[in-house]
């Protein structure tokens, strides 16, 4: 198979695996990340084969859906890529991106060391922002039984990934402050930063309206 055939086969695999998933980490999330990665990648000198594979496979086995197992995604990805005779150097690169790209806490440095990783991470973070980001955070909150909002709960700035995972039972509104509103500052590429600005404002406006309604001001 040539590279395009592998991409198309991987897209079909991701769709069959994730379609209908109800936490916001479904096929259509992967599809949007894939398309955004293509968009950002057009403006960068990157290996788009690596970028597209990482985008398509980044949530194929998310740790949040596998009892916190941080290695399950890399195992599944490696098995798939080996089965499709992808070169070992590409497999190592894609697995490294998937391991490092996810948000791990407000005080945890999330730094990608290749342009391919930067593009993939930006595309994934962007899907957690804006109108779709708002929809996804509430979908996930409902899936795992998070309360909508608790006025007595203060946001935390997690200092480690373990701490971030441990305190995953916060209210959905708190998650904006513990993750979503931080993502704008973590963008890597010029294109990612520009898109994030507008989506960040959408979330700020939503939160203002939410608290006005909560207190009976609107």
C-alpha positions as CSV (number, residue, x, y, z in Angstrom):
1,X,0.0,0.0,0.0
2,X,1.1,3.6,-0.6
3,X,0.8,6.3,2.0
4,X,-2.5,7.6,0.8
5,X,-4.0,4.1,0.9
6,X,-2.7,3.6,4.5
7,X,-4.3,7.0,5.5
8,X,-7.6,6.0,4.0
9,X,-7.6,2.6,5.6
10,X,-6.6,4.1,9.0
11,X,-9.5,6.6,8.7
12,X,-11.9,3.8,8.1
13,X,-10.5,1.9,11.1
14,X,-10.9,4.9,13.4
15,X,-14.4,5.4,12.2
16,X,-15.4,1.8,12.8
17,X,-13.8,1.8,16.2
18,X,-15.1,5.1,17.5
19,X,-18.4,5.9,15.8
20,X,-21.2,6.3,18.3
21,X,-18.9,6.8,21.3
22,X,-20.7,9.2,23.6
23,X,-18.0,11.1,25.6
24,X,-17.0,13.6,22.9
25,X,-14.0,11.4,21.9
26,X,-15.9,9.9,19.0
27,X,-15.1,9.5,15.3
28,X,-16.3,13.0,14.5
29,X,-13.9,14.5,17.1
30,X,-11.1,12.5,15.3
31,X,-12.4,13.7,11.9
32,X,-12.3,17.3,13.0
33,X,-8.8,17.0,14.4
34,X,-7.7,15.3,11.2
35,X,-9.1,18.1,9.0
36,X,-7.7,20.8,11.3
37,X,-4.3,19.1,11.3
38,X,-4.4,19.1,7.5
39,X,-5.3,22.8,7.5
40,X,-2.5,23.8,9.9
41,X,0.0,21.4,8.2
42,X,-0.5,23.1,4.8
43,X,1.2,26.2,6.3
44,X,4.1,24.3,7.9
45,X,7.0,22.2,6.5
46,X,5.9,18.9,8.1
47,X,5.7,15.2,7.3
48,X,2.0,15.0,6.7
49,X,2.0,11.2,6.7
50,X,3.0,11.3,10.3
51,X,0.7,14.2,11.1
52,X,-2.4,12.5,9.6
53,X,-1.7,9.1,11.2
54,X,-1.3,10.7,14.6
55,X,-4.5,12.7,14.2
56,X,-6.5,9.7,13.1
57,X,-5.2,7.4,15.9
58,X,-4.7,9.8,18.8
59,X,-8.0,8.7,20.5
60,X,-8.2,5.2,19.3
61,X,-7.8,4.0,22.9
62,X,-7.9,7.0,25.2
63,X,-6.6,6.5,28.7
64,X,-9.8,8.0,30.1
65,X,-11.9,5.2,28.7
66,X,-9.4,2.5,29.7
67,X,-9.1,2.9,33.5
68,X,-6.4,5.5,33.3
69,X,-3.9,3.2,31.4
70,X,-1.6,5.7,29.7
71,X,0.1,3.1,27.5
72,X,-2.9,1.4,26.0
73,X,-3.2,3.9,23.1
74,X,0.4,3.4,22.0
75,X,0.0,-0.4,22.1
76,X,-3.1,-0.3,19.9
77,X,-1.5,2.2,17.5
78,X,1.7,0.2,17.2
79,X,-0.2,-3.0,16.5
80,X,-2.3,-1.3,13.8
81,X,0.7,0.4,12.1
82,X,2.8,-2.7,12.2
83,X,-0.1,-4.7,10.7
84,X,-0.1,-2.2,7.8
85,X,3.7,-2.4,7.3
86,X,4.4,1.2,8.3
87,X,8.1,2.0,8.7
88,X,9.4,1.7,12.2
89,X,10.7,5.3,12.4
90,X,7.2,6.5,11.5
91,X,5.6,4.2,14.1
92,X,8.0,5.5,16.8
93,X,7.2,9.1,15.9
94,X,3.5,8.7,15.8
95,X,3.5,6.8,19.1
96,X,5.6,9.5,20.7
97,X,3.2,12.2,19.5
98,X,0.2,10.4,20.9
99,X,2.0,9.8,24.2
100,X,2.9,13.5,24.7
101,X,0.1,15.5,23.0
102,X,-2.6,15.3,25.6
103,X,-3.2,18.0,28.3
104,X,-1.7,16.8,31.6
105,X,-2.4,19.6,34.1
106,X,-2.1,23.3,34.4
107,X,1.4,23.2,35.9
108,X,2.7,20.3,33.7
109,X,4.8,21.4,30.8
110,X,3.3,20.0,27.6
111,X,6.0,20.5,25.0
112,X,6.1,18.8,21.6
113,X,9.6,18.5,20.1
114,X,8.7,18.1,16.4
115,X,6.6,20.2,14.1
116,X,4.4,17.2,13.4
117,X,3.7,16.9,17.1
118,X,3.0,20.6,17.4
119,X,0.5,20.5,14.5
120,X,-1.3,17.4,15.9
121,X,-1.5,18.9,19.5
122,X,-2.8,22.2,18.2
123,X,-5.5,20.5,16.2
124,X,-6.6,18.4,19.2
125,X,-6.5,21.3,21.6
126,X,-8.6,23.4,19.2
127,X,-11.4,20.9,19.2
128,X,-11.6,21.5,23.0
129,X,-12.2,25.2,22.4
130,X,-15.1,27.3,21.1
131,X,-18.7,26.1,20.6
132,X,-17.7,22.5,19.9
133,X,-15.4,22.5,22.9
134,X,-18.3,23.6,25.1
135,X,-20.5,20.8,23.7
136,X,-17.8,18.2,24.2
137,X,-17.1,19.1,27.8
138,X,-20.8,18.7,28.7
139,X,-21.0,15.5,26.8
140,X,-18.1,14.1,28.7
141,X,-19.4,15.4,32.0
142,X,-22.7,13.6,31.4
143,X,-20.9,10.4,30.4
144,X,-18.9,10.2,33.6
145,X,-21.5,11.6,35.9
146,X,-19.9,15.0,36.7
147,X,-22.1,17.6,38.4
148,X,-22.9,20.6,36.2
149,X,-21.5,23.2,38.7
150,X,-20.7,23.4,42.4
151,X,-20.2,26.9,43.7
152,X,-18.2,25.6,46.7
153,X,-15.6,23.9,44.5
154,X,-12.5,25.9,43.6
155,X,-10.4,25.2,40.5
156,X,-7.1,23.4,41.0
157,X,-3.8,23.9,39.2
158,X,-2.6,20.4,39.0
159,X,1.2,20.0,39.3
160,X,1.4,16.5,37.8
161,X,-0.5,14.2,35.4
162,X,-1.3,11.8,38.2
163,X,-2.9,14.6,40.2
164,X,-4.8,15.8,37.2
165,X,-6.2,12.3,36.7
166,X,-6.9,11.8,40.4
167,X,-9.1,14.9,40.6
168,X,-11.1,14.1,37.4
169,X,-14.4,14.3,39.3
170,X,-14.7,18.1,39.3
171,X,-17.8,19.8,38.0
172,X,-18.0,20.5,34.3
173,X,-17.8,24.3,34.8
174,X,-14.7,23.9,36.9
175,X,-13.1,22.0,34.0
176,X,-13.2,25.2,32.0
177,X,-10.8,26.8,34.5
178,X,-8.6,23.7,35.1
179,X,-8.1,23.0,31.4
180,X,-10.1,24.7,28.6
181,X,-9.3,28.3,29.3
182,X,-5.6,27.4,29.6
183,X,-5.3,25.8,26.2
184,X,-5.0,29.1,24.3
185,X,-1.6,29.7,26.0
186,X,-0.3,26.2,25.0
187,X,-0.7,26.6,21.2
188,X,2.4,25.9,19.2
189,X,1.9,27.2,15.7
190,X,0.9,30.6,14.4
191,X,-2.2,29.3,12.8
192,X,-3.2,27.4,16.0
193,X,-2.8,30.5,18.1
194,X,-4.9,32.6,15.7
195,X,-7.8,30.2,15.7
196,X,-7.6,29.7,19.4
197,X,-8.1,33.4,20.2
198,X,-11.5,33.5,18.6
199,X,-12.6,30.2,20.2
200,X,-11.4,31.3,23.6
201,X,-13.6,34.4,23.4
202,X,-16.6,32.1,22.7
203,X,-16.0,30.2,25.9
204,X,-15.5,33.4,27.9
205,X,-18.8,34.7,26.7
206,X,-20.6,31.4,27.4
207,X,-19.3,31.4,31.0
208,X,-20.4,35.0,31.6
209,X,-23.9,34.1,30.4
210,X,-23.9,30.9,32.5
211,X,-23.0,32.7,35.7
212,X,-25.5,35.5,35.0
213,X,-28.3,32.9,34.6
214,X,-27.1,30.9,37.6
215,X,-27.5,34.0,39.8
216,X,-30.7,35.1,38.2
217,X,-29.2,38.1,36.4
218,X,-30.3,37.1,32.9
